[in-house]
């Protein structure tokens, strides 16, 4: 310290004659982290936070259990009124039965597909080709169904399969005539029967007198019941005037052609 004082006096620095203050640094002593207390350990292991419940004691199963499991049974009523229990496995179908069922279902599906294909395969041209000429139908003494149609008529094409089925059923007792409204030859018949929409079915008795008519898309039973009444010689038909969704016959003016054919 004497050296420091002499050095200060030699440099001309003022010397402090009062008590000297000592500067203490805030971080004089290093801060060490406080260790966390470790959990106490016992001889049996670490202490658990929650108390576990003791499991229920399980009774030991005997390896000499002689119980025999019975299969599931189904109660079946006999004809004499008694009830018998039959193992369920005995009434389940086996592979042979399943195979027969599958084959039967396949044949039924194919048959249905073919029948629908044949039905929808009937066209107006097919019906017109086998239809009876109008003049011949009026002179053979049988009742007659006259259908006014057109090749461009959507409803006429839809009803062709139904007309075909009814025709096949009554073709020996009733005449079926097809008149194409595009044929200018039938203008007089169009006016006579008052055809405004197609398909137009006119039902004539054996003498050629009109009993009634059905127009447009209707269920097949209307055509079938009327034809049946004609075939049986009934004095009237059950559906004398019924109109469904139809195509206007005025469109024939665009499609008219001169056709010398006797029908169609």
Secondary structure, DSSP 4 states (H G I P E B T S, - for coil): -HHHHHHHHHHTPPPP-SPPPPP--TTSS---PPPPPPPPEETTEEPPSSPPPPPPPPPPPPTT----PPPPEEEEE-TTS-EEEEEHHHHS--HHHHHHHHHHHHHHHHHHHHHHHHHHT--HHHHHHHPPPHHHHTTSSSEEEEEEE-TT-HHHHHHHHHHHHHHHHHTTTEEEEEEETTBGGGHHHHHHTT--EESEEEEE-TTS-EEEEEESB--HHHHHHHHHHHHTT-SS-S-SEEE-B-EEGGGHHHH-B----S--
